[in-house]
Amino acid sequence: MDFDFTPEQMAMRKHMRDFAEREIAPKAAYNDRECKFDWDIAKKIFAEGFLGCPVPEKYGGLGMDYVAYGLMTEEINRVCSSTRTLFSVQTSLVALTILKWGTEAQKQELLPKLCNGEYIGCYGLTEPEAGSDAGNQQTKAVKDGSDYLLTGQKTWISCGSIATHALVFATVDTKLGHKGITCFIVDTKSKGFSAVPIKGKLGLRASDTSSLFLDQVRVPAANMLGGLGEGFKVAMSALDNGRFSVAAGAVGLVQGCIDACTTYAMQRQTFGKPIGEHQQVQAMIADMVADAEAGRLLYLRAAHLKNKGVRNTLETSIAKLFCGEAANKAGHNAVQIFGGYGFSDEYPVERYFRDAKVLNIYEGTREIQRLIIAQDALGIRNANGQSTGRMTALAGTAAEPQLAGV
């Protein structure tokens, strides 16, 4: 078991940290306060090629592995969760889903432009009546010659108002349940497609979140992603990647809390000494450090399995659950360490506190992650499609073979 990063992984981590501190951190508080998606920052991200980190070079990506992608995601979330959301959607939910399920023509057309930012993608799964119950899709896809007409509504869609293309999940037959769901690549300029930003969010205020409305949107059958009725499989495989980047981002948020608190705790004095010398403050910081280290190992284990092409639904769910909970705990304790100052946006910890909550909600709530993990442990449903439902320390190795598909 090798815990060392390669020179390439370390270089990417440092490059991303330097970029985040130079370009993102100085504007994070202002963009959050103004609820502003910062196109200037986005364009600099596009120019660096970060969005294509794990996409093969032949499709316009950087061709790096999932460890590098996880480290990069952690570094960007260390300073701004809103900016990290762009990565999770564009790379994890859209580009990697097209890479896995797309035809060669779809890959050649879409992936280079998603990697360089010419195209912006969004992931249209959630509906007003289909959140955790993702199989309850009400958006309809009706065959019309060589096209499909899509009608329905999506909500809580990250990047929905800025996207040029949307992965839209719709049912061709509600009687078929999840087996009737199909995924379509939709050009957002299509007639009948509209997006309305959602205002008044608790966190992620500098990211775009929208409702999507589709009224008889005509989509060529050639824009189907995966086969007819395979949309639920497409959606779940996409979430395995999305949850991975959320977990890595959550560790970044914890690290951001550590950085802010350790600096402040040695400057702020009470009772004649820095508050960092008080044991209760030390205890909160110690918990943050332990959680960051444990969470990092969990998402890196998932990254290792992804690099091997081994299915990792279970490991990714464990990472997302633990890291999301750790981020919420860290945000809560960071505000407590800062006291009254933590209650204002003079310092970043109140933003970390607010941004942490969504990590327990989107791309699979903490309750859904617990169901996946518990049902696997109990032998009710094998999360990784493996022959045995029992997770061991050798999960994902030759000692416990797993299926690489959905």
Contacts in CASP RR format, 6 or more apart in sequence:
PFRMAT RR
TARGET T0000
AUTHOR 0000-0000-0000
METHOD contacts of the structure
MODEL  1
MDFDFTPEQMAMRKHMRDFAEREIAPKAAYNDRECKFDWDIAKKIFAEGF
LGCPVPEKYGGLGMDYVAYGLMTEEINRVCSSTRTLFSVQTSLVALTILK
WGTEAQKQELLPKLCNGEYIGCYGLTEPEAGSDAGNQQTKAVKDGSDYLL
TGQKTWISCGSIATHALVFATVDTKLGHKGITCFIVDTKSKGFSAVPIKG
KLGLRASDTSSLFLDQVRVPAANMLGGLGEGFKVAMSALDNGRFSVAAGA
VGLVQGCIDACTTYAMQRQTFGKPIGEHQQVQAMIADMVADAEAGRLLYL
RAAHLKNKGVRNTLETSIAKLFCGEAANKAGHNAVQIFGGYGFSDEYPVE
RYFRDAKVLNIYEGTREIQRLIIAQDALGIRNANGQSTGRMTALAGTAAE
PQLAGV
5 13 0 8 1.000
5 67 0 8 1.000
5 71 0 8 1.000
6 67 0 8 1.000
8 64 0 8 1.000
8 68 0 8 1.000
9 64 0 8 1.000
9 65 0 8 1.000
9 67 0 8 1.000
9 68 0 8 1.000
9 71 0 8 1.000
12 53 0 8 1.000
12 64 0 8 1.000
12 68 0 8 1.000
12 71 0 8 1.000
12 72 0 8 1.000
13 68 0 8 1.000
13 71 0 8 1.000
13 72 0 8 1.000
13 75 0 8 1.000
16 50 0 8 1.000
16 71 0 8 1.000
16 72 0 8 1.000
16 75 0 8 1.000
16 76 0 8 1.000
17 75 0 8 1.000
17 78 0 8 1.000
19 44 0 8 1.000
19 48 0 8 1.000
19 50 0 8 1.000
20 75 0 8 1.000
20 76 0 8 1.000
20 78 0 8 1.000
20 79 0 8 1.000
20 80 0 8 1.000
20 83 0 8 1.000
21 79 0 8 1.000
23 41 0 8 1.000
23 44 0 8 1.000
24 41 0 8 1.000
24 76 0 8 1.000
24 79 0 8 1.000
24 80 0 8 1.000
24 83 0 8 1.000
25 79 0 8 1.000
25 80 0 8 1.000
27 38 0 8 1.000
27 41 0 8 1.000
28 79 0 8 1.000
28 80 0 8 1.000
28 82 0 8 1.000
28 83 0 8 1.000
28 206 0 8 1.000
28 348 0 8 1.000
28 351 0 8 1.000
29 345 0 8 1.000
29 348 0 8 1.000
29 351 0 8 1.000
30 36 0 8 1.000
31 37 0 8 1.000
31 38 0 8 1.000
31 41 0 8 1.000
31 80 0 8 1.000
31 82 0 8 1.000
31 205 0 8 1.000
31 206 0 8 1.000
32 82 0 8 1.000
32 203 0 8 1.000
32 205 0 8 1.000
32 206 0 8 1.000
32 345 0 8 1.000
32 351 0 8 1.000
33 205 0 8 1.000
33 345 0 8 1.000
34 206 0 8 1.000
35 199 0 8 1.000
35 200 0 8 1.000
35 201 0 8 1.000
35 205 0 8 1.000
35 206 0 8 1.000
36 206 0 8 1.000
37 82 0 8 1.000
37 162 0 8 1.000
37 206 0 8 1.000
37 207 0 8 1.000
37 208 0 8 1.000
38 83 0 8 1.000
38 206 0 8 1.000
41 83 0 8 1.000
42 86 0 8 1.000
42 117 0 8 1.000
45 51 0 8 1.000
45 83 0 8 1.000
45 86 0 8 1.000
46 116 0 8 1.000
46 117 0 8 1.000
46 118 0 8 1.000
49 61 0 8 1.000
49 62 0 8 1.000
49 115 0 8 1.000
49 116 0 8 1.000
50 62 0 8 1.000
50 72 0 8 1.000
50 87 0 8 1.000
51 86 0 8 1.000
51 87 0 8 1.000
51 90 0 8 1.000
51 91 0 8 1.000
51 95 0 8 1.000
51 114 0 8 1.000
51 115 0 8 1.000
51 116 0 8 1.000
51 117 0 8 1.000
52 60 0 8 1.000
52 61 0 8 1.000
52 62 0 8 1.000
52 63 0 8 1.000
52 91 0 8 1.000
52 95 0 8 1.000
52 114 0 8 1.000
52 115 0 8 1.000
53 61 0 8 1.000
53 62 0 8 1.000
53 63 0 8 1.000
53 64 0 8 1.000
53 68 0 8 1.000
53 69 0 8 1.000
53 72 0 8 1.000
53 91 0 8 1.000
54 62 0 8 1.000
54 63 0 8 1.000
54 64 0 8 1.000
54 65 0 8 1.000
54 66 0 8 1.000
54 68 0 8 1.000
54 69 0 8 1.000
54 91 0 8 1.000
54 96 0 8 1.000
55 61 0 8 1.000
55 62 0 8 1.000
55 63 0 8 1.000
55 91 0 8 1.000
55 95 0 8 1.000
55 96 0 8 1.000
55 99 0 8 1.000
55 111 0 8 1.000
55 114 0 8 1.000
55 115 0 8 1.000
56 63 0 8 1.000
56 99 0 8 1.000
57 63 0 8 1.000
59 99 0 8 1.000
59 107 0 8 1.000
59 108 0 8 1.000
59 111 0 8 1.000
59 112 0 8 1.000
59 115 0 8 1.000
60 111 0 8 1.000
60 112 0 8 1.000
60 115 0 8 1.000
60 116 0 8 1.000
61 111 0 8 1.000
61 112 0 8 1.000
61 115 0 8 1.000
65 303 0 8 1.000
65 307 0 8 1.000
66 244 0 8 1.000
66 302 0 8 1.000
66 303 0 8 1.000
66 304 0 8 1.000
66 306 0 8 1.000
66 307 0 8 1.000
67 300 0 8 1.000
67 303 0 8 1.000
67 304 0 8 1.000
67 307 0 8 1.000
69 91 0 8 1.000
69 245 0 8 1.000
69 248 0 8 1.000
69 303 0 8 1.000
70 244 0 8 1.000
70 245 0 8 1.000
70 248 0 8 1.000
70 249 0 8 1.000
70 299 0 8 1.000
70 300 0 8 1.000
70 303 0 8 1.000
71 248 0 8 1.000
72 87 0 8 1.000
73 84 0 8 1.000
73 87 0 8 1.000
73 88 0 8 1.000
73 245 0 8 1.000
73 248 0 8 1.000
73 249 0 8 1.000
74 248 0 8 1.000
74 249 0 8 1.000
74 251 0 8 1.000
74 252 0 8 1.000
74 255 0 8 1.000
74 296 0 8 1.000
74 299 0 8 1.000
75 252 0 8 1.000
76 83 0 8 1.000
76 84 0 8 1.000
76 87 0 8 1.000
76 249 0 8 1.000
77 83 0 8 1.000
77 84 0 8 1.000
77 248 0 8 1.000
77 249 0 8 1.000
77 250 0 8 1.000
77 251 0 8 1.000
77 252 0 8 1.000
77 253 0 8 1.000
78 252 0 8 1.000
78 253 0 8 1.000
78 255 0 8 1.000
78 256 0 8 1.000
78 259 0 8 1.000
79 256 0 8 1.000
80 206 0 8 1.000
81 203 0 8 1.000
81 204 0 8 1.000
81 207 0 8 1.000
81 249 0 8 1.000
81 253 0 8 1.000
81 351 0 8 1.000
81 352 0 8 1.000
81 355 0 8 1.000
81 356 0 8 1.000
81 358 0 8 1.000
82 203 0 8 1.000
82 204 0 8 1.000
82 205 0 8 1.000
82 206 0 8 1.000
82 207 0 8 1.000
82 355 0 8 1.000
83 206 0 8 1.000
83 207 0 8 1.000
84 245 0 8 1.000
84 249 0 8 1.000
85 158 0 8 1.000
85 159 0 8 1.000
85 204 0 8 1.000
85 207 0 8 1.000
86 159 0 8 1.000
86 207 0 8 1.000
87 245 0 8 1.000
88 158 0 8 1.000
88 242 0 8 1.000
88 245 0 8 1.000
88 246 0 8 1.000
88 363 0 8 1.000
89 121 0 8 1.000
89 122 0 8 1.000
89 123 0 8 1.000
89 158 0 8 1.000
89 159 0 8 1.000
90 114 0 8 1.000
90 117 0 8 1.000
90 120 0 8 1.000
90 121 0 8 1.000
90 159 0 8 1.000
91 245 0 8 1.000
92 238 0 8 1.000
92 241 0 8 1.000
92 242 0 8 1.000
92 244 0 8 1.000
92 245 0 8 1.000
93 123 0 8 1.000
93 167 0 8 1.000
93 238 0 8 1.000
93 239 0 8 1.000
93 241 0 8 1.000
93 242 0 8 1.000
93 363 0 8 1.000
94 114 0 8 1.000
94 121 0 8 1.000
94 122 0 8 1.000
94 123 0 8 1.000
94 165 0 8 1.000
94 167 0 8 1.000
95 110 0 8 1.000
95 111 0 8 1.000
95 114 0 8 1.000
95 115 0 8 1.000
96 238 0 8 1.000
96 241 0 8 1.000
97 123 0 8 1.000
97 167 0 8 1.000
97 225 0 8 1.000
97 234 0 8 1.000
97 237 0 8 1.000
97 238 0 8 1.000
97 241 0 8 1.000
98 106 0 8 1.000
98 107 0 8 1.000
98 110 0 8 1.000
98 111 0 8 1.000
98 114 0 8 1.000
98 185 0 8 1.000
98 225 0 8 1.000
99 107 0 8 1.000
99 111 0 8 1.000
100 237 0 8 1.000
101 183 0 8 1.000
101 225 0 8 1.000
101 226 0 8 1.000
101 230 0 8 1.000
101 234 0 8 1.000
101 237 0 8 1.000
102 225 0 8 1.000
102 226 0 8 1.000
105 222 0 8 1.000
106 185 0 8 1.000
106 223 0 8 1.000
106 225 0 8 1.000
110 119 0 8 1.000
110 165 0 8 1.000
110 185 0 8 1.000
113 119 0 8 1.000
114 120 0 8 1.000
114 121 0 8 1.000
118 164 0 8 1.000
119 164 0 8 1.000
119 165 0 8 1.000
120 159 0 8 1.000
120 162 0 8 1.000
120 163 0 8 1.000
120 164 0 8 1.000
120 165 0 8 1.000
121 159 0 8 1.000
121 160 0 8 1.000
121 163 0 8 1.000
121 164 0 8 1.000
121 165 0 8 1.000
121 166 0 8 1.000
121 167 0 8 1.000
122 157 0 8 1.000
122 158 0 8 1.000
122 159 0 8 1.000
122 160 0 8 1.000
122 163 0 8 1.000
122 165 0 8 1.000
122 166 0 8 1.000
122 167 0 8 1.000
122 210 0 8 1.000
122 212 0 8 1.000
123 157 0 8 1.000
123 158 0 8 1.000
123 166 0 8 1.000
123 167 0 8 1.000
123 238 0 8 1.000
124 154 0 8 1.000
124 157 0 8 1.000
124 166 0 8 1.000
124 167 0 8 1.000
124 168 0 8 1.000
124 169 0 8 1.000
124 212 0 8 1.000
125 134 0 8 1.000
125 154 0 8 1.000
125 167 0 8 1.000
125 169 0 8 1.000
125 235 0 8 1.000
126 134 0 8 1.000
126 154 0 8 1.000
126 155 0 8 1.000
126 156 0 8 1.000
126 157 0 8 1.000
127 136 0 8 1.000
127 137 0 8 1.000
127 138 0 8 1.000
127 139 0 8 1.000
127 152 0 8 1.000
127 153 0 8 1.000
127 154 0 8 1.000
127 155 0 8 1.000
128 153 0 8 1.000
128 155 0 8 1.000
129 136 0 8 1.000
129 138 0 8 1.000
130 136 0 8 1.000
130 137 0 8 1.000
130 138 0 8 1.000
132 364 0 8 1.000
132 365 0 8 1.000
132 367 0 8 1.000
132 368 0 8 1.000
134 178 0 8 1.000
134 232 0 8 1.000
134 235 0 8 1.000
135 177 0 8 1.000
135 178 0 8 1.000
135 181 0 8 1.000
135 232 0 8 1.000
137 169 0 8 1.000
137 170 0 8 1.000
137 171 0 8 1.000
137 181 0 8 1.000
138 152 0 8 1.000
138 153 0 8 1.000
138 171 0 8 1.000
138 174 0 8 1.000
139 150 0 8 1.000
139 151 0 8 1.000
139 152 0 8 1.000
139 153 0 8 1.000
139 154 0 8 1.000
139 168 0 8 1.000
139 169 0 8 1.000
139 170 0 8 1.000
139 171 0 8 1.000
139 214 0 8 1.000
140 150 0 8 1.000
140 151 0 8 1.000
140 152 0 8 1.000
140 170 0 8 1.000
140 171 0 8 1.000
140 172 0 8 1.000
140 174 0 8 1.000
141 148 0 8 1.000
141 149 0 8 1.000
141 150 0 8 1.000
141 170 0 8 1.000
141 171 0 8 1.000
141 172 0 8 1.000
141 182 0 8 1.000
141 184 0 8 1.000
141 219 0 8 1.000
142 148 0 8 1.000
142 149 0 8 1.000
142 151 0 8 1.000
142 172 0 8 1.000
143 172 0 8 1.000
144 218 0 8 1.000
146 220 0 8 1.000
146 221 0 8 1.000
147 218 0 8 1.000
147 219 0 8 1.000
147 220 0 8 1.000
147 221 0 8 1.000
148 170 0 8 1.000
148 172 0 8 1.000
148 184 0 8 1.000
148 218 0 8 1.000
148 219 0 8 1.000
148 220 0 8 1.000
148 221 0 8 1.000
148 224 0 8 1.000
149 216 0 8 1.000
149 217 0 8 1.000
149 218 0 8 1.000
149 219 0 8 1.000
150 168 0 8 1.000
150 170 0 8 1.000
150 184 0 8 1.000
150 186 0 8 1.000
150 214 0 8 1.000
150 216 0 8 1.000
150 217 0 8 1.000
150 219 0 8 1.000
151 214 0 8 1.000
151 215 0 8 1.000
151 216 0 8 1.000
151 217 0 8 1.000
152 170 0 8 1.000
152 213 0 8 1.000
152 214 0 8 1.000
152 215 0 8 1.000
153 211 0 8 1.000
153 212 0 8 1.000
153 213 0 8 1.000
153 214 0 8 1.000
154 168 0 8 1.000
154 211 0 8 1.000
154 212 0 8 1.000
154 214 0 8 1.000
155 198 0 8 1.000
155 211 0 8 1.000
155 212 0 8 1.000
156 198 0 8 1.000
156 209 0 8 1.000
156 211 0 8 1.000
156 362 0 8 1.000
157 166 0 8 1.000
157 195 0 8 1.000
157 209 0 8 1.000
157 210 0 8 1.000
157 211 0 8 1.000
157 212 0 8 1.000
158 204 0 8 1.000
158 207 0 8 1.000
158 208 0 8 1.000
158 209 0 8 1.000
158 362 0 8 1.000
159 207 0 8 1.000
159 208 0 8 1.000
159 210 0 8 1.000
160 166 0 8 1.000
160 188 0 8 1.000
160 195 0 8 1.000
160 208 0 8 1.000
160 209 0 8 1.000
160 210 0 8 1.000
160 212 0 8 1.000
161 195 0 8 1.000
161 196 0 8 1.000
161 197 0 8 1.000
161 208 0 8 1.000
161 210 0 8 1.000
162 208 0 8 1.000
163 188 0 8 1.000
163 195 0 8 1.000
164 187 0 8 1.000
164 188 0 8 1.000
164 189 0 8 1.000
165 185 0 8 1.000
165 186 0 8 1.000
165 187 0 8 1.000
165 188 0 8 1.000
166 185 0 8 1.000
166 186 0 8 1.000
166 188 0 8 1.000
166 193 0 8 1.000
166 212 0 8 1.000
167 183 0 8 1.000
167 184 0 8 1.000
167 185 0 8 1.000
167 186 0 8 1.000
167 225 0 8 1.000
167 234 0 8 1.000
167 238 0 8 1.000
168 183 0 8 1.000
168 184 0 8 1.000
168 185 0 8 1.000
168 186 0 8 1.000
168 212 0 8 1.000
168 214 0 8 1.000
168 219 0 8 1.000
169 181 0 8 1.000
169 182 0 8 1.000
169 183 0 8 1.000
169 184 0 8 1.000
169 231 0 8 1.000
169 232 0 8 1.000
169 234 0 8 1.000
169 235 0 8 1.000
170 181 0 8 1.000
170 182 0 8 1.000
170 184 0 8 1.000
171 177 0 8 1.000
171 180 0 8 1.000
171 181 0 8 1.000
171 182 0 8 1.000
172 180 0 8 1.000
172 181 0 8 1.000
172 182 0 8 1.000
172 228 0 8 1.000
172 229 0 8 1.000
173 180 0 8 1.000
174 180 0 8 1.000
176 229 0 8 1.000
178 232 0 8 1.000
179 229 0 8 1.000
179 232 0 8 1.000
180 229 0 8 1.000
180 231 0 8 1.000
180 232 0 8 1.000
181 229 0 8 1.000
181 231 0 8 1.000
181 232 0 8 1.000
181 235 0 8 1.000
182 224 0 8 1.000
182 226 0 8 1.000
182 227 0 8 1.000
182 228 0 8 1.000
182 229 0 8 1.000
182 230 0 8 1.000
182 231 0 8 1.000
183 224 0 8 1.000
183 225 0 8 1.000
183 226 0 8 1.000
183 230 0 8 1.000
183 231 0 8 1.000
183 234 0 8 1.000
183 235 0 8 1.000
184 219 0 8 1.000
184 223 0 8 1.000
184 224 0 8 1.000
184 225 0 8 1.000
185 219 0 8 1.000
185 223 0 8 1.000
185 224 0 8 1.000
185 225 0 8 1.000
186 193 0 8 1.000
186 214 0 8 1.000
186 217 0 8 1.000
186 219 0 8 1.000
186 223 0 8 1.000
187 193 0 8 1.000
188 195 0 8 1.000
190 217 0 8 1.000
190 218 0 8 1.000
190 219 0 8 1.000
191 217 0 8 1.000
191 218 0 8 1.000
192 213 0 8 1.000
192 214 0 8 1.000
192 215 0 8 1.000
192 216 0 8 1.000
192 217 0 8 1.000
193 212 0 8 1.000
193 213 0 8 1.000
193 214 0 8 1.000
193 215 0 8 1.000
193 217 0 8 1.000
194 212 0 8 1.000
194 213 0 8 1.000
194 215 0 8 1.000
195 210 0 8 1.000
195 211 0 8 1.000
195 212 0 8 1.000
195 213 0 8 1.000
196 210 0 8 1.000
196 211 0 8 1.000
196 213 0 8 1.000
197 208 0 8 1.000
197 209 0 8 1.000
197 210 0 8 1.000
198 209 0 8 1.000
198 210 0 8 1.000
198 211 0 8 1.000
201 209 0 8 1.000
202 354 0 8 1.000
202 357 0 8 1.000
202 358 0 8 1.000
203 351 0 8 1.000
203 354 0 8 1.000
203 355 0 8 1.000
203 357 0 8 1.000
203 358 0 8 1.000
204 355 0 8 1.000
204 358 0 8 1.000
225 231 0 8 1.000
225 234 0 8 1.000
226 234 0 8 1.000
233 406 0 8 1.000
236 313 0 8 1.000
236 406 0 8 1.000
237 405 0 8 1.000
237 406 0 8 1.000
239 363 0 8 1.000
239 364 0 8 1.000
240 311 0 8 1.000
240 312 0 8 1.000
240 313 0 8 1.000
240 316 0 8 1.000
241 306 0 8 1.000
242 363 0 8 1.000
243 316 0 8 1.000
243 317 0 8 1.000
243 319 0 8 1.000
243 320 0 8 1.000
243 363 0 8 1.000
243 364 0 8 1.000
243 369 0 8 1.000
244 299 0 8 1.000
244 302 0 8 1.000
244 303 0 8 1.000
244 306 0 8 1.000
244 312 0 8 1.000
244 316 0 8 1.000
244 319 0 8 1.000
244 320 0 8 1.000
246 320 0 8 1.000
246 323 0 8 1.000
246 324 0 8 1.000
246 359 0 8 1.000
246 362 0 8 1.000
246 363 0 8 1.000
247 295 0 8 1.000
247 298 0 8 1.000
247 299 0 8 1.000
247 302 0 8 1.000
247 316 0 8 1.000
247 319 0 8 1.000
247 320 0 8 1.000
247 322 0 8 1.000
247 323 0 8 1.000
247 324 0 8 1.000
248 299 0 8 1.000
248 323 0 8 1.000
249 323 0 8 1.000
249 327 0 8 1.000
249 359 0 8 1.000
250 295 0 8 1.000
250 320 0 8 1.000
250 323 0 8 1.000
250 324 0 8 1.000
250 326 0 8 1.000
250 327 0 8 1.000
250 356 0 8 1.000
250 359 0 8 1.000
251 292 0 8 1.000
251 295 0 8 1.000
251 296 0 8 1.000
251 299 0 8 1.000
251 323 0 8 1.000
251 326 0 8 1.000
251 327 0 8 1.000
252 292 0 8 1.000
252 327 0 8 1.000
253 327 0 8 1.000
253 330 0 8 1.000
253 331 0 8 1.000
253 352 0 8 1.000
253 355 0 8 1.000
253 356 0 8 1.000
253 359 0 8 1.000
254 288 0 8 1.000
254 291 0 8 1.000
254 292 0 8 1.000
254 295 0 8 1.000
254 323 0 8 1.000
254 326 0 8 1.000
254 327 0 8 1.000
254 330 0 8 1.000
255 292 0 8 1.000
256 348 0 8 1.000
256 352 0 8 1.000
257 288 0 8 1.000
257 330 0 8 1.000
257 331 0 8 1.000
257 333 0 8 1.000
257 334 0 8 1.000
257 349 0 8 1.000
257 352 0 8 1.000
258 285 0 8 1.000
258 288 0 8 1.000
258 289 0 8 1.000
258 292 0 8 1.000
258 330 0 8 1.000
260 334 0 8 1.000
260 338 0 8 1.000
260 347 0 8 1.000
260 348 0 8 1.000
260 349 0 8 1.000
260 352 0 8 1.000
261 284 0 8 1.000
261 285 0 8 1.000
261 288 0 8 1.000
261 333 0 8 1.000
261 334 0 8 1.000
261 337 0 8 1.000
261 338 0 8 1.000
261 349 0 8 1.000
262 285 0 8 1.000
264 337 0 8 1.000
264 338 0 8 1.000
264 341 0 8 1.000
264 347 0 8 1.000
265 274 0 8 1.000
265 275 0 8 1.000
265 276 0 8 1.000
265 281 0 8 1.000
265 285 0 8 1.000
265 337 0 8 1.000
266 274 0 8 1.000
266 276 0 8 1.000
267 274 0 8 1.000
268 274 0 8 1.000
268 275 0 8 1.000
269 275 0 8 1.000
270 278 0 8 1.000
271 278 0 8 1.000
275 281 0 8 1.000
275 337 0 8 1.000
276 282 0 8 1.000
276 285 0 8 1.000
281 337 0 8 1.000
284 333 0 8 1.000
284 336 0 8 1.000
284 337 0 8 1.000
285 337 0 8 1.000
287 329 0 8 1.000
287 330 0 8 1.000
287 333 0 8 1.000
288 329 0 8 1.000
288 330 0 8 1.000
288 333 0 8 1.000
288 334 0 8 1.000
291 322 0 8 1.000
291 326 0 8 1.000
291 329 0 8 1.000
291 330 0 8 1.000
292 326 0 8 1.000
292 330 0 8 1.000
294 322 0 8 1.000
294 326 0 8 1.000
295 319 0 8 1.000
295 322 0 8 1.000
295 323 0 8 1.000
295 326 0 8 1.000
298 315 0 8 1.000
298 318 0 8 1.000
298 319 0 8 1.000
298 322 0 8 1.000
298 323 0 8 1.000
299 319 0 8 1.000
299 323 0 8 1.000
301 315 0 8 1.000
301 319 0 8 1.000
302 312 0 8 1.000
302 315 0 8 1.000
302 316 0 8 1.000
302 319 0 8 1.000
305 311 0 8 1.000
305 312 0 8 1.000
305 315 0 8 1.000
305 396 0 8 1.000
306 312 0 8 1.000
308 396 0 8 1.000
309 404 0 8 1.000
310 396 0 8 1.000
310 402 0 8 1.000
310 404 0 8 1.000
311 384 0 8 1.000
311 385 0 8 1.000
311 402 0 8 1.000
311 403 0 8 1.000
311 404 0 8 1.000
311 405 0 8 1.000
311 406 0 8 1.000
312 384 0 8 1.000
312 396 0 8 1.000
313 372 0 8 1.000
313 383 0 8 1.000
313 384 0 8 1.000
313 385 0 8 1.000
314 372 0 8 1.000
314 373 0 8 1.000
314 376 0 8 1.000
314 383 0 8 1.000
314 384 0 8 1.000
314 391 0 8 1.000
314 395 0 8 1.000
315 395 0 8 1.000
317 369 0 8 1.000
317 372 0 8 1.000
317 373 0 8 1.000
317 383 0 8 1.000
318 369 0 8 1.000
318 373 0 8 1.000
320 359 0 8 1.000
320 363 0 8 1.000
320 364 0 8 1.000
320 369 0 8 1.000
321 366 0 8 1.000
321 369 0 8 1.000
321 370 0 8 1.000
321 373 0 8 1.000
323 359 0 8 1.000
324 356 0 8 1.000
324 359 0 8 1.000
324 360 0 8 1.000
324 366 0 8 1.000
325 360 0 8 1.000
325 366 0 8 1.000
327 352 0 8 1.000
327 356 0 8 1.000
327 359 0 8 1.000
328 356 0 8 1.000
328 357 0 8 1.000
328 359 0 8 1.000
328 360 0 8 1.000
330 352 0 8 1.000
330 356 0 8 1.000
331 349 0 8 1.000
331 352 0 8 1.000
331 353 0 8 1.000
331 356 0 8 1.000
332 353 0 8 1.000
334 342 0 8 1.000
334 349 0 8 1.000
334 352 0 8 1.000
334 353 0 8 1.000
335 342 0 8 1.000
335 343 0 8 1.000
335 349 0 8 1.000
335 350 0 8 1.000
335 353 0 8 1.000
337 349 0 8 1.000
338 347 0 8 1.000
338 349 0 8 1.000
341 347 0 8 1.000
342 349 0 8 1.000
342 350 0 8 1.000
343 350 0 8 1.000
344 350 0 8 1.000
345 351 0 8 1.000
360 366 0 8 1.000
372 381 0 8 1.000
372 383 0 8 1.000
373 383 0 8 1.000
374 380 0 8 1.000
375 381 0 8 1.000
375 383 0 8 1.000
376 382 0 8 1.000
376 383 0 8 1.000
376 384 0 8 1.000
376 389 0 8 1.000
376 391 0 8 1.000
377 389 0 8 1.000
377 390 0 8 1.000
377 391 0 8 1.000
379 389 0 8 1.000
379 390 0 8 1.000
382 388 0 8 1.000
382 389 0 8 1.000
384 395 0 8 1.000
384 396 0 8 1.000
384 402 0 8 1.000
384 403 0 8 1.000
385 402 0 8 1.000
385 403 0 8 1.000
386 400 0 8 1.000
386 401 0 8 1.000
386 402 0 8 1.000
386 403 0 8 1.000
387 401 0 8 1.000
388 400 0 8 1.000
392 399 0 8 1.000
392 400 0 8 1.000
394 400 0 8 1.000
395 402 0 8 1.000
396 402 0 8 1.000
END
